[in-house]
Amino acid sequence: MTFKAALYGWTATTLRTLDHHGVRLRYPYRDRIMFENHILPAIAGDDSIRRVLMVGCGWYTHHYPALLGDTEVTTIDLDAAKRPFGGDSHIVGNLTTLGDHIPDEGLDAVLCNGVLGWGLNEPADVEQAFTACIDCLRPGGLLLLGWNNHPPYNRVSPEDIPAFAGLEPVRVPGLDAHRIVALPRNQHCFQAFQKPFSD
């Protein structure tokens, strides 16, 4: 076990102990608060969303699966050391190869917050990753994107992703807009899309 993996494991255990005692450490930023207090509860309350993929793990996301109640949550992260911050069902892997782990139409929602521009940067990788996500979404499934529309993190914007061309813009769960800037200083915005229903 690497030092980083051991440190992350200890951190996750400590955070869960604090959670158990009613102390939840989290980022105090408006975008994360909006995600935790509005978006995730709205998704948890949607009976049509039972199988969710959450992309990316960190100390500040360890409690996200619990915020989705009895929804079946799978997490994915490329960094194996971040496994302790993932859900009970966790994939160590690249989003570009999601189809190796999840069947076509096997998900009701994909939540990808803070990944585009923060590791998923190259246009070809972005296209491959989101094509894989869309393939794994059922018709009518939700793709929620959280990204920074601010250099250098906006090298690839949603409008530049060909895979998104077939998606329909919808309201962000819990909010009243398709696109909302949650944190003005870095232009972190949430956008929601729906995979069209089959004809």
Contacts in CASP RR format, 6 or more apart in sequence:
PFRMAT RR
TARGET T0000
AUTHOR 0000-0000-0000
METHOD contacts of the structure
MODEL  1
MTFKAALYGWTATTLRTLDHHGVRLRYPYRDRIMFENHILPAIAGDDSIR
RVLMVGCGWYTHHYPALLGDTEVTTIDLDAAKRPFGGDSHIVGNLTTLGD
HIPDEGLDAVLCNGVLGWGLNEPADVEQAFTACIDCLRPGGLLLLGWNNH
PPYNRVSPEDIPAFAGLEPVRVPGLDAHRIVALPRNQHCFQAFQKPFSD
2 81 0 8 1.000
4 81 0 8 1.000
5 80 0 8 1.000
5 81 0 8 1.000
5 83 0 8 1.000
8 59 0 8 1.000
8 81 0 8 1.000
8 82 0 8 1.000
8 83 0 8 1.000
8 84 0 8 1.000
8 85 0 8 1.000
9 84 0 8 1.000
11 59 0 8 1.000
11 84 0 8 1.000
12 59 0 8 1.000
12 62 0 8 1.000
12 84 0 8 1.000
12 85 0 8 1.000
13 84 0 8 1.000
15 25 0 8 1.000
15 59 0 8 1.000
15 62 0 8 1.000
15 63 0 8 1.000
16 62 0 8 1.000
18 24 0 8 1.000
18 25 0 8 1.000
19 63 0 8 1.000
24 63 0 8 1.000
25 59 0 8 1.000
25 60 0 8 1.000
26 32 0 8 1.000
26 33 0 8 1.000
26 36 0 8 1.000
26 60 0 8 1.000
26 63 0 8 1.000
27 60 0 8 1.000
29 183 0 8 1.000
30 182 0 8 1.000
30 183 0 8 1.000
31 146 0 8 1.000
31 182 0 8 1.000
31 183 0 8 1.000
31 188 0 8 1.000
31 190 0 8 1.000
32 60 0 8 1.000
34 175 0 8 1.000
34 180 0 8 1.000
34 182 0 8 1.000
34 190 0 8 1.000
35 113 0 8 1.000
35 182 0 8 1.000
35 190 0 8 1.000
36 64 0 8 1.000
36 67 0 8 1.000
38 173 0 8 1.000
38 174 0 8 1.000
38 175 0 8 1.000
39 144 0 8 1.000
39 172 0 8 1.000
39 173 0 8 1.000
39 174 0 8 1.000
39 175 0 8 1.000
39 190 0 8 1.000
40 64 0 8 1.000
40 67 0 8 1.000
40 68 0 8 1.000
41 67 0 8 1.000
41 174 0 8 1.000
42 173 0 8 1.000
42 174 0 8 1.000
42 175 0 8 1.000
43 49 0 8 1.000
43 52 0 8 1.000
43 68 0 8 1.000
43 71 0 8 1.000
43 109 0 8 1.000
43 111 0 8 1.000
43 142 0 8 1.000
43 144 0 8 1.000
43 173 0 8 1.000
44 67 0 8 1.000
44 68 0 8 1.000
44 69 0 8 1.000
44 71 0 8 1.000
46 173 0 8 1.000
48 108 0 8 1.000
49 71 0 8 1.000
49 108 0 8 1.000
49 109 0 8 1.000
49 141 0 8 1.000
49 142 0 8 1.000
50 71 0 8 1.000
50 72 0 8 1.000
50 108 0 8 1.000
51 71 0 8 1.000
51 72 0 8 1.000
51 74 0 8 1.000
51 106 0 8 1.000
51 107 0 8 1.000
51 108 0 8 1.000
51 109 0 8 1.000
52 68 0 8 1.000
52 71 0 8 1.000
52 72 0 8 1.000
52 73 0 8 1.000
52 74 0 8 1.000
52 107 0 8 1.000
52 108 0 8 1.000
52 109 0 8 1.000
52 110 0 8 1.000
52 111 0 8 1.000
53 73 0 8 1.000
53 74 0 8 1.000
53 75 0 8 1.000
53 76 0 8 1.000
53 98 0 8 1.000
53 102 0 8 1.000
53 107 0 8 1.000
53 109 0 8 1.000
53 110 0 8 1.000
53 111 0 8 1.000
53 133 0 8 1.000
53 136 0 8 1.000
54 61 0 8 1.000
54 64 0 8 1.000
54 65 0 8 1.000
54 73 0 8 1.000
54 74 0 8 1.000
54 75 0 8 1.000
54 76 0 8 1.000
54 86 0 8 1.000
54 87 0 8 1.000
54 111 0 8 1.000
55 75 0 8 1.000
55 76 0 8 1.000
55 77 0 8 1.000
55 95 0 8 1.000
55 110 0 8 1.000
55 111 0 8 1.000
55 112 0 8 1.000
55 113 0 8 1.000
55 115 0 8 1.000
56 75 0 8 1.000
56 76 0 8 1.000
56 77 0 8 1.000
56 82 0 8 1.000
56 112 0 8 1.000
56 114 0 8 1.000
56 115 0 8 1.000
57 75 0 8 1.000
57 76 0 8 1.000
57 77 0 8 1.000
57 79 0 8 1.000
57 82 0 8 1.000
57 83 0 8 1.000
57 85 0 8 1.000
57 86 0 8 1.000
57 90 0 8 1.000
58 77 0 8 1.000
58 82 0 8 1.000
58 85 0 8 1.000
58 86 0 8 1.000
59 85 0 8 1.000
61 75 0 8 1.000
61 85 0 8 1.000
61 86 0 8 1.000
62 84 0 8 1.000
62 85 0 8 1.000
62 86 0 8 1.000
64 73 0 8 1.000
65 73 0 8 1.000
65 75 0 8 1.000
65 86 0 8 1.000
65 87 0 8 1.000
65 88 0 8 1.000
72 89 0 8 1.000
73 87 0 8 1.000
73 88 0 8 1.000
73 89 0 8 1.000
74 87 0 8 1.000
74 89 0 8 1.000
74 90 0 8 1.000
74 91 0 8 1.000
74 102 0 8 1.000
75 85 0 8 1.000
75 86 0 8 1.000
75 87 0 8 1.000
75 89 0 8 1.000
75 90 0 8 1.000
75 91 0 8 1.000
76 90 0 8 1.000
76 91 0 8 1.000
76 92 0 8 1.000
76 93 0 8 1.000
76 95 0 8 1.000
76 98 0 8 1.000
76 101 0 8 1.000
77 83 0 8 1.000
77 85 0 8 1.000
77 86 0 8 1.000
77 90 0 8 1.000
77 91 0 8 1.000
77 92 0 8 1.000
77 93 0 8 1.000
78 92 0 8 1.000
78 93 0 8 1.000
78 94 0 8 1.000
78 95 0 8 1.000
79 92 0 8 1.000
80 92 0 8 1.000
83 90 0 8 1.000
83 92 0 8 1.000
91 98 0 8 1.000
91 101 0 8 1.000
93 101 0 8 1.000
94 129 0 8 1.000
95 112 0 8 1.000
95 115 0 8 1.000
95 120 0 8 1.000
95 129 0 8 1.000
95 132 0 8 1.000
95 133 0 8 1.000
96 125 0 8 1.000
96 128 0 8 1.000
96 129 0 8 1.000
96 132 0 8 1.000
97 132 0 8 1.000
98 129 0 8 1.000
98 132 0 8 1.000
98 133 0 8 1.000
98 135 0 8 1.000
98 136 0 8 1.000
99 132 0 8 1.000
99 135 0 8 1.000
99 136 0 8 1.000
102 136 0 8 1.000
103 136 0 8 1.000
104 135 0 8 1.000
104 136 0 8 1.000
105 135 0 8 1.000
105 136 0 8 1.000
105 137 0 8 1.000
105 138 0 8 1.000
105 139 0 8 1.000
106 136 0 8 1.000
106 137 0 8 1.000
106 138 0 8 1.000
107 136 0 8 1.000
107 137 0 8 1.000
107 138 0 8 1.000
107 141 0 8 1.000
108 137 0 8 1.000
108 138 0 8 1.000
108 141 0 8 1.000
108 142 0 8 1.000
109 137 0 8 1.000
109 141 0 8 1.000
109 142 0 8 1.000
109 143 0 8 1.000
109 144 0 8 1.000
110 133 0 8 1.000
110 136 0 8 1.000
110 137 0 8 1.000
110 142 0 8 1.000
110 143 0 8 1.000
110 144 0 8 1.000
111 144 0 8 1.000
112 133 0 8 1.000
112 143 0 8 1.000
112 144 0 8 1.000
112 145 0 8 1.000
112 146 0 8 1.000
113 144 0 8 1.000
113 145 0 8 1.000
113 146 0 8 1.000
113 190 0 8 1.000
114 146 0 8 1.000
114 147 0 8 1.000
114 148 0 8 1.000
114 188 0 8 1.000
116 126 0 8 1.000
116 145 0 8 1.000
116 146 0 8 1.000
116 147 0 8 1.000
116 153 0 8 1.000
116 156 0 8 1.000
117 147 0 8 1.000
117 148 0 8 1.000
117 152 0 8 1.000
117 153 0 8 1.000
117 154 0 8 1.000
117 155 0 8 1.000
117 156 0 8 1.000
118 148 0 8 1.000
118 153 0 8 1.000
120 126 0 8 1.000
120 129 0 8 1.000
121 155 0 8 1.000
121 156 0 8 1.000
122 156 0 8 1.000
123 155 0 8 1.000
123 156 0 8 1.000
123 160 0 8 1.000
126 156 0 8 1.000
126 161 0 8 1.000
127 161 0 8 1.000
127 162 0 8 1.000
127 163 0 8 1.000
130 143 0 8 1.000
130 161 0 8 1.000
130 163 0 8 1.000
130 164 0 8 1.000
131 163 0 8 1.000
133 143 0 8 1.000
133 163 0 8 1.000
134 143 0 8 1.000
134 163 0 8 1.000
134 167 0 8 1.000
134 195 0 8 1.000
137 143 0 8 1.000
137 195 0 8 1.000
138 195 0 8 1.000
139 195 0 8 1.000
139 196 0 8 1.000
139 197 0 8 1.000
139 198 0 8 1.000
140 194 0 8 1.000
140 195 0 8 1.000
140 196 0 8 1.000
140 197 0 8 1.000
141 194 0 8 1.000
141 195 0 8 1.000
142 170 0 8 1.000
142 173 0 8 1.000
142 192 0 8 1.000
142 193 0 8 1.000
142 194 0 8 1.000
143 167 0 8 1.000
143 192 0 8 1.000
143 193 0 8 1.000
143 194 0 8 1.000
143 195 0 8 1.000
144 172 0 8 1.000
144 173 0 8 1.000
144 190 0 8 1.000
144 191 0 8 1.000
144 192 0 8 1.000
144 193 0 8 1.000
145 158 0 8 1.000
145 190 0 8 1.000
145 191 0 8 1.000
145 192 0 8 1.000
145 193 0 8 1.000
146 188 0 8 1.000
146 189 0 8 1.000
146 190 0 8 1.000
146 191 0 8 1.000
147 153 0 8 1.000
147 154 0 8 1.000
147 157 0 8 1.000
147 158 0 8 1.000
147 188 0 8 1.000
147 189 0 8 1.000
147 191 0 8 1.000
148 154 0 8 1.000
148 186 0 8 1.000
148 187 0 8 1.000
148 188 0 8 1.000
148 189 0 8 1.000
149 157 0 8 1.000
149 181 0 8 1.000
149 187 0 8 1.000
149 188 0 8 1.000
149 189 0 8 1.000
150 186 0 8 1.000
150 187 0 8 1.000
153 186 0 8 1.000
154 187 0 8 1.000
158 164 0 8 1.000
158 191 0 8 1.000
164 193 0 8 1.000
166 196 0 8 1.000
167 193 0 8 1.000
167 194 0 8 1.000
167 195 0 8 1.000
167 196 0 8 1.000
168 193 0 8 1.000
168 194 0 8 1.000
168 195 0 8 1.000
168 196 0 8 1.000
169 178 0 8 1.000
169 179 0 8 1.000
169 191 0 8 1.000
169 192 0 8 1.000
169 193 0 8 1.000
169 194 0 8 1.000
170 178 0 8 1.000
170 192 0 8 1.000
170 193 0 8 1.000
170 194 0 8 1.000
171 177 0 8 1.000
171 178 0 8 1.000
171 192 0 8 1.000
172 178 0 8 1.000
172 179 0 8 1.000
172 180 0 8 1.000
172 190 0 8 1.000
172 191 0 8 1.000
172 192 0 8 1.000
173 192 0 8 1.000
175 190 0 8 1.000
178 191 0 8 1.000
178 192 0 8 1.000
179 189 0 8 1.000
179 190 0 8 1.000
179 191 0 8 1.000
180 189 0 8 1.000
180 190 0 8 1.000
181 187 0 8 1.000
181 188 0 8 1.000
181 189 0 8 1.000
182 188 0 8 1.000
182 189 0 8 1.000
182 190 0 8 1.000
END
